[in-house]
Amino acid sequence: MGNYLSISEMAAIHNISRQTLIYYNKIGLFKPVRIDENGYRYYSAEQIPLLREICFLKSIGIKLNSIKHHIGNRNVTTAISLLELHEEFINKEIDYLLKTRKFIQQRLMKYGEAKNFKYELDKPMIEELPERKVLFIPFENELCREELHLTLMKAWNVLSKHEMLPSEGFGTVILKDQLRKDDVFKGAGIYTSLPFVDANIENLITLPAGQYVCMYKYGMPYHTEFLKTLIQWIDDHQYKIVGDAIDACLLDTTFYENDQNVDFCQLQIPVEKIY
């Protein structure tokens, strides 16, 4: 066909498929200059710069509808505008991906800590814990497994509104003044640690840094025998409780570690030594 390029030749030059050129023709983005009586499509070498630009714009992620609109009204001003808008979109995507990578790294760290667990179960120990900013949602009903799950989802939905994922762990806060009472869970609730601090988030509380008596266990927060054991140890070793107790979930029941149908947790109670 003289100086014409076949559809296969035009596709090969641009490292795309014949089907791509057929689709571009179908949507009116890039048409052959000639179609013969047998339906064969032919292109001119003069069309190469246009298809080259279409391929470039598509390769950087611009949608075909936007490319089609741009190509039909193309000048330097519209070309700059198109690229600036797409750059803004890409920057938002990068921010999202960086944030997502941080969520993954935080979750990996939590799982790594649980996997490398070397302490004895049900054995109290003293640990220094850092300050933690957390979202707190109180329980509305009597504490049970269902209430734990439902309240946790309320907390996670709040995080979602602030473009956060629950990557930093969660657990139960039990109020200091209730620890020795029969209604131990009055005012208690779910906390979920914040992957980053947002001062605008509602129900934000601080778990203070300091010395904590801690104990690893397999058990749910409403299994109060663990809490009673830890409080008794605190009394026997001349410590006093100075803040709310934390039942931090390290691995939930989706793991079923050691054939346990309960969470793997660490109880944490802030204390001071009595001299």
C-alpha positions in Angstrom: 0.0 0.0 0.0 2.8 2.4 -0.8 3.6 4.7 2.1 0.8 3.4 4.3 1.5 1.4 7.5 -0.6 -1.7 8.3 -2.3 -2.0 11.6 0.2 -4.6 12.7 3.1 -2.3 11.7 1.6 0.7 13.5 1.0 -1.3 16.6 4.6 -2.8 16.5 6.1 0.7 16.2 4.4 1.8 19.4 4.7 -1.5 21.2 1.0 -1.9 21.5 -1.4 -4.6 20.3 -3.6 -4.6 17.2 -6.6 -4.9 19.5 -5.6 -1.6 21.1 -5.7 0.2 17.8 -9.0 -1.4 16.9 -10.4 -0.2 20.2 -9.0 3.3 19.7 -10.8 3.4 16.4 -14.0 2.2 17.9 -14.1 5.0 20.5 -13.0 7.7 18.0 -9.6 8.3 19.7 -7.3 7.4 16.8 -8.6 6.3 13.4 -6.8 4.8 10.4 -6.5 7.1 7.4 -7.8 4.4 5.1 -9.9 1.2 5.3 -9.9 -0.8 2.1 -12.8 -2.9 0.6 -11.6 -5.9 2.6 -11.8 -4.0 5.9 -8.0 -3.7 6.3 -6.9 -0.6 8.2 -4.0 1.5 7.1 -2.2 4.4 8.8 0.1 7.2 7.6 3.6 7.8 9.0 2.4 11.3 9.7 0.0 9.9 12.4 3.0 8.5 14.4 3.4 11.7 16.6 -0.2 11.7 17.5 -0.3 8.0 18.5 3.0 8.5 20.3 1.4 11.2 22.4 -1.6 9.1 23.1 0.6 6.3 24.2 2.6 8.6 26.5 -0.5 10.1 28.1 -1.9 6.6 28.7 1.4 5.3 30.1 1.4 8.0 32.8 -2.1 6.9 33.8 -4.4 9.5 32.2 -7.8 8.0 31.3 -8.7 7.5 27.6 -11.8 9.8 27.9 -9.5 12.6 29.1 -7.0 11.9 26.4 -9.7 12.0 23.7 -11.1 15.3 25.0 -7.5 16.7 25.2 -6.5 15.5 21.7 -9.6 17.2 20.2 -8.7 20.5 21.8 -4.9 20.3 21.9 -2.6 23.3 22.5 0.2 24.1 24.8 -2.1 25.6 27.4 -4.4 22.6 27.5 -1.4 20.2 27.5 0.0 21.9 30.6 -3.4 21.9 32.3 -3.9 18.2 31.6 -0.4 17.3 33.0 -0.8 19.6 36.1 -4.1 18.1 37.0 -2.7 14.6 36.6 0.3 15.5 38.7 -2.0 16.6 41.5 -3.8 13.3 41.2 -0.5 11.4 41.3 0.7 13.3 44.4 -2.5 12.3 46.2 -2.0 8.7 45.2 1.6 8.8 46.4 0.4 10.2 49.8 -2.2 7.4 50.0 0.4 4.7 49.2 2.9 6.1 51.7 0.2 6.1 54.4 -0.8 2.6 53.4 2.8 1.4 53.6 3.0 2.8 57.1 -0.2 0.9 58.1 1.3 -2.3 56.8 4.6 -1.7 58.6 2.8 -1.0 61.9 0.7 -4.2 61.5 3.8 -6.2 60.6 5.5 -4.9 63.8 2.6 -6.0 65.9 2.5 -9.5 64.4 6.3 -9.7 64.8 6.1 -8.9 68.5 3.5 -11.6 69.0 5.4 -14.1 66.9 8.6 -13.5 68.9 6.8 -13.8 72.2 9.3 -15.4 74.7 7.8 -14.5 78.1 5.9 -16.9 80.3 2.1 -16.8 80.2 0.3 -15.6 83.3 3.5 -14.3 84.9 3.5 -10.6 86.1 6.4 -8.4 85.1 7.4 -4.8 85.2 7.6 -2.9 81.9 8.2 0.8 80.9 5.6 1.7 78.3 5.5 4.9 76.2 2.6 7.4 76.0 -0.1 6.3 73.6 -2.8 8.4 71.9 -5.9 6.2 71.4 -9.5 6.5 70.4 -11.8 5.3 73.2 -15.4 4.1 72.6 -17.3 3.0 75.8 -19.3 -0.2 75.9 -23.1 0.4 75.8 -24.1 -3.1 77.0 -23.0 -5.8 79.3 -19.5 -7.0 78.2 -19.4 -10.1 76.1 -17.8 -11.2 72.9 -20.5 -9.7 70.8 -20.3 -6.3 72.6 -16.5 -6.4 72.1 -16.8 -6.9 68.4 -19.5 -4.4 67.9 -17.8 -1.7 69.9 -14.5 -2.3 68.1 -16.2 -1.8 64.8 -17.6 1.6 66.0 -14.0 2.6 66.8 -12.7 1.4 63.4 -15.5 3.3 61.6 -14.4 6.5 63.4 -10.8 5.8 62.2 -12.1 5.3 58.7 -13.7 8.8 58.7 -10.2 10.2 59.4 -8.6 8.1 56.6 -6.9 5.8 59.2 -6.7 2.0 59.3 -6.6 0.0 62.6 -2.9 -0.9 62.2 -1.6 -0.1 65.7 -3.5 -2.5 67.8 -6.5 -2.3 70.1 -7.9 -3.5 73.4 -10.0 -2.7 76.4 -9.7 0.1 78.9 -10.9 -0.7 82.4 -11.3 2.3 84.7 -9.0 2.5 87.8 -11.9 3.3 90.2 -13.8 0.1 89.1 -10.9 -2.4 89.4 -11.9 -3.6 92.9 -15.6 -3.4 92.4 -18.2 -6.0 91.4 -19.2 -3.9 88.4 -15.6 -3.8 87.2 -16.6 -2.9 83.6 -18.7 0.1 84.4 -17.4 2.9 82.1 -15.0 0.5 80.4 -14.7 0.5 76.6 -12.7 -0.3 73.5 -9.5 1.6 72.6 -7.7 1.5 69.3 -4.3 3.0 68.9 -3.9 5.8 66.4 -1.4 5.2 63.5 -0.8 8.9 63.6 -2.2 11.7 65.8 -5.2 13.7 64.5 -6.2 16.4 67.0 -9.6 16.6 65.4 -10.6 13.0 66.1 -13.3 12.6 68.6 -13.0 10.6 71.9 -9.2 10.9 71.9 -7.5 9.9 75.1 -4.0 9.5 76.3 -2.6 6.3 77.9 0.3 7.8 79.9 3.9 6.7 79.8 5.3 5.0 82.8 5.8 1.9 84.8 3.2 -0.9 84.2 2.7 -4.3 85.8 2.1 -6.5 82.7 1.0 -10.1 82.2 0.6 -12.1 78.9 -2.5 -14.3 78.8 -4.9 -16.2 76.5 -8.2 -14.8 77.5 -10.9 -12.3 76.8 -11.2 -9.1 78.8 -14.4 -10.4 80.6 -12.3 -13.3 81.9 -11.7 -11.4 85.1 -9.6 -14.1 86.8 -6.5 -12.7 85.0 -7.2 -9.2 86.2 -7.8 -10.3 89.8 -4.5 -12.3 89.7 -2.6 -9.2 88.5 -4.2 -6.9 91.1 -3.3 -9.4 93.8 0.3 -9.5 92.6 0.4 -5.7 92.7 -0.9 -5.7 96.3 1.5 -8.4 97.4 4.6 -6.6 96.0 3.9 -3.2 97.5 2.8 -1.3 94.4 -0.2 0.9 94.1 -2.4 1.3 91.0 -2.2 4.8 89.5 -4.3 4.6 86.4 -6.7 2.7 84.2 -6.0 -0.9 83.3 -5.4 -1.9 79.7 -6.2 -5.3 78.2 -4.2 -5.1 75.0 -5.1 -7.5 72.2 -1.9 -8.8 70.5 -3.5 -11.6 68.3 -7.3 -12.0 68.0 -9.2 -15.2 67.6 -8.7 -15.3 63.9 -5.3 -16.8 64.6 -6.3 -19.5 67.1 -2.8 -19.7 68.4 -2.0 -22.8 70.4 -5.5 -24.1 69.7 -6.9 -21.3 71.8 -10.3 -19.9 70.9 -9.6 -16.7 72.7 -7.4 -13.6 72.2 -3.7 -13.5 73.0 -3.4 -10.4 75.1 -1.3 -8.5 77.6 -2.8 -6.9 80.7 -1.1 -3.6 81.6 -1.8 -1.7 84.8 0.1 1.5 85.6 1.7 1.4 89.1 4.0 3.2 91.5 6.1 1.5 94.2 5.0 2.0 97.8 8.0 2.9 99.9 
